[in-house]
Amino acid sequence: MTQTVFAVNTWTVVAFVLYLVAMVAIGLLTTRFSSSGLAEFFLGGRQMKSFVVALAAVTSGRSAWLLIAVAGMAFTRGASAIWTVVGYILMELFLFLGPGKRLRRFTGQMDDLTIPDFLASRMADKTHLIRVATVLPILIFMVSYVSAQFTAGAKTLAASFGSSQTVGLLITAGIVVFYTMMGGFLAICLTDVVQACLMIFALVILPIIAIIHLGGLTVLFRSLEALNPQFIDPFALSVGTFISFLGIGFGSPGNPHILNKHMSIDDPEKLPRTGIIATCWNVIMAWGSVYIGLAGRVIFKDIKALPNQDPENIYPLLASQHLHPFIYGLTIAAIFAAIMSTADSQLLVASSAIVRDLYQKIFAIKKPLDQKKLVFWGRVATFLLAIVALIMGFMAKKLVFYLVLFAWGGLGAALGPSILLSLYWPRLTKWGVISGIIVGTAVEIIWYSQAQLKALVSEWVPATGLSLITVIIVSLMTKPPEQAEALLKIMSEKTEISRNQ
């Protein structure tokens, strides 16, 4: 049983419940639109606006990892935790400025709804080998990722309201599954906007109040230096750790729940400006999370002062002691916002892999299928995958920081190199893609399981590098699609966006 941190205030509960009610309401209101077909359920009919895509991409990419894990890392390591956020901020800006536009143009013209769809079309693969090879790592790592979010929700409820792990997992999973099943991609994007506002509010207001409470930034840094001079040194980390932290950005090009936000925008030419908006929010939220950890270190000084001696409890504990109970309830809702905005997108990606890529495109490819029936099976798949993730959550013993990074890095290593090369390199081949997926997945899992290897550098760095090398070498040894140049031309040309996309 997790210890209770403080007596629960009625205003805190009211704020938190209001947030949950809003999420459920959005799910109900978007049900009709999302029920009309797979394009609507899995991709919002490609009708999303720039501001919505910017906030949805940011929130679905950050998860509870930012609010709970990065803050905990800053509490433990000090200023050097900043490098955990630099890599993904730069990589995601790059994706918006270039690859995202090419991906949206191609998938819109080819009517691709998923990343396996895209790779199968780009490689002109009629054998379904690429589709199957892509679906497997998505299911393996996405379910692990969702499980990490459910675990983070349980941690948050335990630290904030004194609930048990079981109750926390059930509440988190129940809300996420409901509005995702009902409202699909549109519900996800609309809830992401609300959740982004909560996250930004919490990650700005809490560090500012905590720093003012301490007496300002000067006092904060002097106090950190008095505790340990390394706490104020951003380079107080080994070369391997530095590379590992920056390498977190390698995951962004291979995570389908981020890429499908690019695929959903109504006009690909809006993506560069969308990226500027997203980057601003990325920087603000990253700043807030790191400073929460730094301020928390000064206030509580020792990890023994934290619930269960867990640094990942610093955010809710700090908020409980420095904010009005109602505002505190909103900051707890912000953690759930981070959790839900990622878990919902990942559940939808995983269910699309089953319904779209395995069932519709392989097993029932020659059958006439009713779109509403496919949406029904999409909801069923979402529910079943959530059950699997929930079971994993009950069994989880790893910190959220590392469980999330394992899944994030695994997807980046397996899919990222092939996706980026497929957008620019005409020499890429089917066998290069498949080989890269196998090598990236295998190296991620093997390296993760070997403590002596992890001590050198985190698994996503060698996994991504070896996957990239494999893709290039195997592609040079095999034959590319005959129409590769024509397929790339689709990505490079501005095309009129039809209404039915």
N, C-alpha and C positions, 0 to 999 in steps of 0.2 A: 504494500500500500504506500502511495506517495504521500509525503507529509503535506499538511495544509500550511500555506504561507501566511494567510491572514483571514480574518472574518469577512465573508462575502457580503458586500453592500448591495442593497436593493437596486440602487441606481445603476450599478455595474451590470447586474443581471438584466435590467430593463434595456440598457443600451445593446447588450449582446444579443438578446432575444429579438430586438427590432431588426438587427442586421440579418439574423437567420430568417425572419419572416420575409424580409425584402428579397432574399435569394430565392426562397420558395415561390414568391409571387411572380418573379421574373420567369422562373421555369414554367409556371402555369400560363402566363400571358403569351409565351413564345411557342407553346405546344402546337397550335394550329399551323403556323408557318413551317415549322420544322417537320411536320408530319407529311408534307406534300411530296417529298422525294428525297433521294440520297444526297443530291447536290445541296439541298436546303439543310438537311440534317447534319451532314458532315462538313459543309463548307459555307453555310449561310447564303447559298445561291450566288456566291461571288459578288455580293452587293455591299460589303462592309466599307464604311467611310474611313478617311485617313486618320482622324483623331481616335476612332475606336480601335483601328488596327494598331496604332502606336501604343496605346495603353494596354491592349490585350497582349501584344507581343512581349511587352516589358513584364507584366504581372505573371503571365503563364511561364515565362522563362526564369523567374526569380524564386518562386515557391517559398516555403518556410525556411529554406536554406539561408536566405538573405536576412530575415528578421531574427531567427533563432540561432542558426549556425555561424554566420559571419560575425554577429555580435559576440557570440561565445568565443570565437577564434580571436577577436580583438581583445576580449577580456584576458585570454590566456597568453597571447603573444605580444600584444601591444600594437604599435603603429605598423609593423610589418604585415599585419593582416590586410592592409590596403591592396596588396598585390593579388589577393583572391578575387577582386572585382575588376581590376584593370583589363585583364585579358578578354573577358566576355563583353565588356562595354565597347572596346575597340572592334572586336569581331562582329558584333551585331550591327554596329554602324556601317561596317563594310558590306554586310549582307544587304542592308537597305539600299545602299548607294549603287550596287551593281548586280550581284547575283539574284537578289529578290525580284528585280524587274524582269530579268530573263526567265526566271522560273514561272512568274505569273503569266507572262506572254505565252509561253509554251503550253502550260497546263490549261490555260483558257482556250487556246486554239484546238488542243487535242482532247478536250473534255476530260482531263485527268483530275481525279478527286483526292488522290493520296500520293505519297512519295513512291510506294511501289508501282502505282499507276504511271507516274512520271518516268521512272527508270525503265520500265518495260517499254513505254512508248519511245523514249529517247534511244534505246538500244534496238528498237524494232524487233523485240524478242517475242516470238509466237510460241515458244516452248514452255513458257511460264516459269522457267528456272530462276530468272532474276526476281520475279514476283515472290516466289517461295523463299529464296535466299534473303530477301529484304524483310519479309514478314517475321521470320524467326527471331532476329535480334530485336525487332520492335516489340514483340510479345515478351521476350525474356527481360529486357531492360525496362520497358514501360511498366510492367506489373511491379517490378522492384521499386521503381520510381514512385508509383502511386502508393505502395506500401509505406515508403518513407514519409510521404505526406500524411497518411493516416496516423503514423506513429508520432509525427510532430504535433498533430491535433490533440492526441492523447496527452502529450507532454504539456501542451499549453493549458488544457483544462485542469490537469493535475496541479500545475503551479499556480493557476489563477483561481480555481474554485475548489481545489482539494478533492477532485473526483478520482476514481480509480482508473487504471489503464484501460480496462474493459469498457467502461462507460464512455470514456473519451474517444476510443476507437469507434464505437458504435455510433455516437452522435456525429462525429466527423464524416464517417463513411455514409451515413444515412442522408445527410443534407446534400452532399456532393452527388451521390447517385441519383437522388430524386430529380434535381433540376437539370442534370445532364441528360438523363433518360427522357425527360419530358420536352425540354426546349432545345436540345442539341447544340449546334455550333452558335446559333444566334443567342441562345441563353448564356452560353459561355462568354461570348464577347460583351454582352450587355452587363452581365455580372462582373466581368473583368473591369469595366469602366468604373463601376461603383467601388469595387475592391481596390483598384489603383488609387482612387481618391482617398480611401481609408489608409492605405499603406503610406502614401505620400504624407498625409496629415500626421500619422503616428511617427514616421521616421524624421519629421521635421520638428514637431512640437516637443517630443520627449528629450532628445539630446540638447535642445536649446534650454529647456527648463532645468535639466540636470547640470548643464555647464554654468548657468546663472546661479544655481544653488551652491555650486562649488566656489564661485567668485570670479568666473571668467576663464578664457582659454589659457591665459598665462598661469593661473593657479593650477589648472588641470595638468598642464605639461610639467610644471615644477613638481607637482605631487607625484606624477608618474615617474619622473626621474629619481625622486627620493625613494620610491619603492624599488625601482630597478632601472638603471640608465638605458637598458635595451628596450624598454617599453616606448621610448620616444624615438627610437632609431628605426626608420622604415626598411633599412637594409640589414637588420639583425636577424638574418636567416641564412641557411646554407644555400649553395648554388643549386643543389637538387630541389630544395623546397621552393626557391624562387622560380625555377623552370616549371615546377609542378603547379604553382599558383597561377602563373601566366598562362600555362597550358590549359587551364579551365576553359579558356575561350575556344579551344579546339572543339568543344562539344557543340557549340551553337549551330554550325552548318549541318550537323547530322541529327538534330533533334526535331522530329516531324511536328511536334506540337508548337514549335516556333515557326517553322517553315510554312505550315498551313495558314498562318496569319497573313503572310505575304501572298499566298495563293488566293486569299479570300477578298482582297481589296477590289473595289469596283474599277479602278483605273491604275495600271502598273506605273504610269508616269508620275503618280503621286507618291511613290515609295521613297524617293530621296528626301523629300520634305517630311514625310512621315518618320523617317529615320532620325531627323534632327530633333523632332518632338520626343521620340522614344529615348534618344541618348540623353537629353536634358533630364528626363525623369529617372533614367538609370543612374546618372551621376548623383542626383539629389538623394535617391534612396540609398545608394551605396555609402555616401557620406554619412547619412543618418545612422546606418547600422554600425559602422566602424566607431563612430563617436559614442554610441550607446555602450559599446563594449569598453571603450577607454574610460568614460565617466564612471561606469559601473566598477571598474577596477579600483579607482580612487575611493569611491564611496564604501565599497565592501572589502577592499584590500586583499582578502584571501578567499580562495575557492571554498574553504570550509564554511564561510558565511552564507553560501548559496544552498538552496534546497537540494538535498541529495548530493551535495558537492558537485553539481553539474553546471558547467559554465553556460550551457545552452538555456538555462533558466534566467539568465541575467536580464533579458528584455522584459518579461512579465513582472519580475520582482522589482526592477527599477521603476517601472510604470506604476505599480501598486503603491509605491511610497512617495511619488512625486506628483501625481495627477488627481484631480477631482474624480470621485468614483464613476460618474457618468462618462467622463473623458477616458478614464481607465478602461471602461467597458468597450469603448470604441477602439482603443489600442489593442485590446484582446481580440476584438473583431477583425482588426487589421492582420493579426497573425493568421486567423482563419481565412481571411481574404487571400493571403499569400498561399496558403495551403490549397484552398479550393480552386483558385485560379490556375494552378498547375495541375492538380489531380483531375479536374474535369476535362481539361484539354488532353491529358494523357489517356484517360479512359476512352475518350472519343476516338483518338488515334488508334488505340489498340482494338477497339470494336470495329473500326473501319477496316483494319487489316483482316479481320475475320470475315466480315460480311461482304465488303467490297472486293478485297483482293483474293480471298480464298473461295468464298461461296459464289459470288456473282461472276467473277472473272475466270474461275477455273472449274469448279464442280458443276455449276449451272450455266455455263457460258452459252449453251445452245438452247436454253429454255427461255420462254417469254416470262419475264418476272414483273409483277406489279410493284411500282415504286413504294406505295404505302406499306405493302407487305415487307419489303426490304427494310423500311424504316422500323417496323415492328421488330424484326430480327436484330436490327442495330441496337434497339433498346434492350432486348434480351441479352445480347452479347455484352453490353455495358454492365448490366447487373451481375452477370456471371463472373466477369473479370474483376469486378469490385469485390466479390466474395473471396476470390483467390488472393487479391491484395490484402484483404482484411485478415485472412488466415496468416499470411506472411507478417502482417503487422503485430499480431499476437505473439509471433515467434521472434520478432526483431530484437536484437541485443546491441546492435551497432549504433553509434551516434548518428544523428540525422546528417551531419556534415559529410561523413564518409559514405553513408549509404546512398545519399543523393548523388555524390560525385562519382560513385561507381556506376550508377545507371546513366548519368549524364555523359560521363567519359566513354562508356561502352557504346552508346548510340553515336557519339561523335566519331569514335574510332572506326566503327563498323560502316557507317554510311557517309560521314562527312567528306572524305577524300573523293569518293565516287560521285557524290552530288556536285561538288564544286567543279571537278574535271568535266562532268557531263554538260555543264553549262558553257564551257569554253573550248574544250579540246576535241577536235573531230576524230582524233586517232583512238579515242577510248573505245573499248570493246566489251561485249557481254561477259566474256570470261575474265577480263580485268576487273569488272565490277564484282562479280561473284567471288573471285579470289580475294579481293580486298575486304569484302564483308566477312569472309571466313577468318582471315588472318586477324583483322581488327577485333572481332569478337573473341577469338581464342586467346590472343595475347592479353586482352583486357582481363579475362577471367583468370588465366593462369598467373599473370603478374600480381593481380589482386590477392591471390591466395598464398603468395610466397612473401613472408615477412622480410626476408633479406633483400629481395628485389624492391619491395615498396620503400625500404629504408634509403635506397639510392635515389629513386625518383618515382613519382606517382604513376600508376599504371596507364592512365590515359595518354601520357606523352609518348612512350614507346609504342603503344598500341596504334595511335594515330600515325606515327611516323612509319612504322612497318606496313601498315595498311596502304598508305600512300605509295610507298616504294613498290609494293606488290602490284597495285593497280597499274602503275606505269610500266613495269617490266612485262607483266603478262599481256597488257594491251599491245605493246610493241612486238610481241611474239605471235599475236593472233590478228584476225581480220576484223576491221570495224564494219559497221553497217554501211551498205552501199549508198544510202541516202543521208549519211552523216552531215554533210555540208548543208543540205537542204533543211535538215532538222535544226541545225544551229542557226540558220537564217531566220527561222520563225522567232527565235529568241531575240535577235538583234534588231528586228524591224518593229516600228510602231504600227500597231494594228488597231482597227476600230473595235471597241468592246461591244459586243452584241448584248442585247437585253437578257437573253436566256442564259448567259454565262453566270 
